[in-house]
Amino acid sequence: MLRMAAEKAMAVMKARPESWVVAADTVVSLEGSILGKPKDKDDALLMLLRLSGREHCVHTGFCIGCLDARVRIADSVVTRVTFADITEDIARAYVATGEPLDKAGAYGIQGQGAFLVKSLSGSYSNVVGLPLHEVVGSLLGFGVIGMAADADQDGEPRPVLRADL
C-alpha cells in the first residue's frame, strides 16, 4: 500500500511538479491475508463471511509531496476493526446494494456497511480510506495549509483551515 500510494503520488507530481499532491492506498488484512477489492459479488460475499465476528486490520499508506519543493513523505496508519456476527442472508443483502464491490475488504464503513462494524480501535477516517489526522498534520507541518481566523454564527473568531497560502 505504501508503494501504491507513492506511485500514485509520483504520477501526478511528474505531471504537475509545482503542485502539492496527496495520494493513498488502503488494504484490509485478516490473519496475514490481504483482502483487496472483491472481483465480483461472490468474492464480496466470501470476504464478508470471513470477516464476520472477527477482528481485522485496515492499513492505509499515504504519500504527500511536491517535486518543485523537493519534498516527499510516505507513512501508514493501521486501525483494528471488529465485525459483528453476520448471517449469510445479511451478507447477501449487503452485497446486493452494490456498495461492497469497489471497497477493500468488501465493505464501506462510511456507507451502508457501517452496521457491519461492532467496534474499532484507531482512526475511523483511516477505515474510510484517508487518515485525516496524519495527513492534515503533515500538510500543516509543510505549510501547505494553515490556520486562519473566521467567525462563527455569533461573530466569535474560530480557527479554520486555509489552503490558499
Wavefront OBJ file of the C-alpha trace (Angstrom):
o trace
v 0.000 0.000 0.000
v 2.879 2.415 0.667
v 4.366 1.604 -2.722
v 0.997 2.111 -4.424
v 0.430 5.434 -2.649
v 3.914 6.612 -3.673
v 3.410 5.518 -7.282
v 0.058 7.324 -7.455
v 1.598 10.481 -5.998
v 4.636 10.410 -8.307
v 2.480 10.033 -11.409
v 0.640 13.246 -10.550
v 3.735 15.093 -9.271
v 5.546 14.448 -12.563
v 2.639 15.961 -14.474
v 2.255 18.889 -12.031
v 5.682 19.449 -10.390
v 4.577 22.755 -8.821
v 1.577 21.189 -7.065
v 1.321 19.506 -3.693
v -0.125 16.025 -4.069
v -1.766 13.648 -1.599
v -2.268 10.023 -2.622
v -3.363 6.987 -0.621
v -3.994 3.278 -0.898
v -5.918 1.088 1.551
v -5.913 -2.656 2.172
v -7.660 -4.894 4.671
v -5.760 -7.746 6.310
v -7.144 -10.738 8.125
v -4.688 -13.094 9.804
v -1.937 -12.256 7.330
v -4.128 -12.410 4.206
v -4.784 -9.271 2.188
v -8.415 -8.629 1.269
v -8.402 -6.164 -1.604
v -11.386 -5.100 -3.638
v -13.615 -8.064 -4.481
v -13.536 -9.425 -8.035
v -17.300 -9.902 -8.123
v -20.381 -10.399 -5.921
v -19.390 -13.945 -4.955
v -15.946 -12.772 -3.868
v -17.530 -9.943 -1.849
v -19.829 -12.412 -0.103
v -16.900 -14.680 0.804
v -14.905 -11.733 2.193
v -17.786 -10.544 4.347
v -18.361 -14.034 5.740
v -14.635 -14.367 6.513
v -14.750 -11.067 8.415
v -17.926 -11.934 10.331
v -17.365 -11.806 14.094
v -13.618 -11.298 13.707
v -11.049 -8.575 14.131
v -9.112 -7.402 11.093
v -6.766 -4.537 10.313
v -7.194 -1.691 7.854
v -3.871 -0.329 6.577
v -3.698 2.924 4.635
v -0.476 4.143 3.133
v -0.304 7.775 2.103
v 2.213 9.885 0.255
v 2.459 13.678 0.244
v 4.848 15.571 -1.937
v 5.799 18.341 -4.308
v 8.622 17.937 -6.835
v 9.422 21.653 -7.011
v 9.669 21.831 -3.200
v 11.764 18.631 -3.204
v 9.528 17.104 -0.554
v 8.023 13.650 -0.455
v 6.973 11.664 2.593
v 5.192 8.356 2.892
v 3.613 6.919 6.002
v 0.944 4.456 7.006
v -1.763 4.066 9.613
v -3.344 0.867 10.963
v -6.812 0.581 12.508
v -8.193 -2.552 14.152
v -11.812 -3.267 13.244
v -14.111 -5.890 14.766
v -17.031 -7.064 12.668
v -20.385 -8.048 14.087
v -21.501 -11.636 13.623
v -23.499 -11.623 10.392
v -25.510 -14.296 8.659
v -25.127 -15.245 5.016
v -28.541 -13.643 4.319
v -27.360 -10.333 5.788
v -24.122 -10.511 3.797
v -26.058 -11.282 0.594
v -28.412 -8.362 1.200
v -25.476 -6.004 1.696
v -23.710 -7.308 -1.425
v -26.945 -6.726 -3.380
v -26.633 -2.978 -2.640
v -23.516 -2.918 -4.837
v -21.596 -0.925 -2.237
v -19.008 -3.605 -1.394
v -17.823 -4.116 -4.958
v -15.305 -1.264 -5.024
v -14.152 -1.374 -1.403
v -11.147 -3.096 0.123
v -12.479 -5.868 2.337
v -15.881 -5.599 0.628
v -17.394 -3.029 2.983
v -17.709 0.721 3.347
v -17.834 1.934 6.952
v -18.883 5.381 5.680
v -21.961 3.976 3.949
v -24.491 1.237 4.442
v -21.722 -1.093 5.629
v -21.412 0.826 8.904
v -23.808 -1.637 10.549
v -21.283 -4.433 9.998
v -18.723 -2.854 12.335
v -19.076 -3.735 16.001
v -16.084 -1.690 17.174
v -12.806 -0.168 16.086
v -9.559 0.856 17.670
v -7.734 3.672 15.940
v -8.628 6.085 13.181
v -12.149 5.987 11.742
v -11.080 8.115 8.758
v -8.335 5.574 8.046
v -11.014 2.909 7.546
v -12.801 5.283 5.157
v -9.526 5.468 3.212
v -7.583 8.559 4.300
v -6.161 9.031 7.800
v -7.097 12.692 8.123
v -5.302 13.424 11.400
v -1.953 12.334 9.999
v -2.456 13.837 6.533
v -3.650 17.217 7.814
v -0.822 17.237 10.378
v 1.717 16.684 7.604
v 0.172 19.373 5.397
v 0.233 21.833 8.319
v 3.849 20.886 9.044
v 4.905 21.569 5.450
v 2.999 24.882 5.447
v 0.780 23.701 2.585
v -2.290 24.582 4.639
v -2.561 26.860 7.637
v -4.910 28.283 10.200
v -6.885 31.468 9.708
v -9.394 33.274 11.891
v -13.009 33.089 10.808
v -16.204 33.998 12.610
v -18.838 31.547 13.804
v -22.588 32.294 13.830
v -22.224 34.546 16.894
v -19.375 36.549 15.383
v -16.778 34.883 17.624
v -13.435 34.115 15.956
v -12.660 30.449 15.376
v -9.735 28.771 13.619
v -10.314 27.237 10.199
v -8.028 25.516 7.763
v -6.965 27.520 4.731
v -5.349 26.106 1.660
v -4.694 29.363 -0.205
v -1.359 30.149 1.416
l 1 2 3 4 5 6 7 8 9 10 11 12 13 14 15 16 17 18 19 20 21 22 23 24 25 26 27 28 29 30 31 32 33 34 35 36 37 38 39 40 41 42 43 44 45 46 47 48 49 50 51 52 53 54 55 56 57 58 59 60 61 62 63 64 65 66 67 68 69 70 71 72 73 74 75 76 77 78 79 80 81 82 83 84 85 86 87 88 89 90 91 92 93 94 95 96 97 98 99 100 101 102 103 104 105 106 107 108 109 110 111 112 113 114 115 116 117 118 119 120 121 122 123 124 125 126 127 128 129 130 131 132 133 134 135 136 137 138 139 140 141 142 143 144 145 146 147 148 149 150 151 152 153 154 155 156 157 158 159 160 161 162 163 164 165
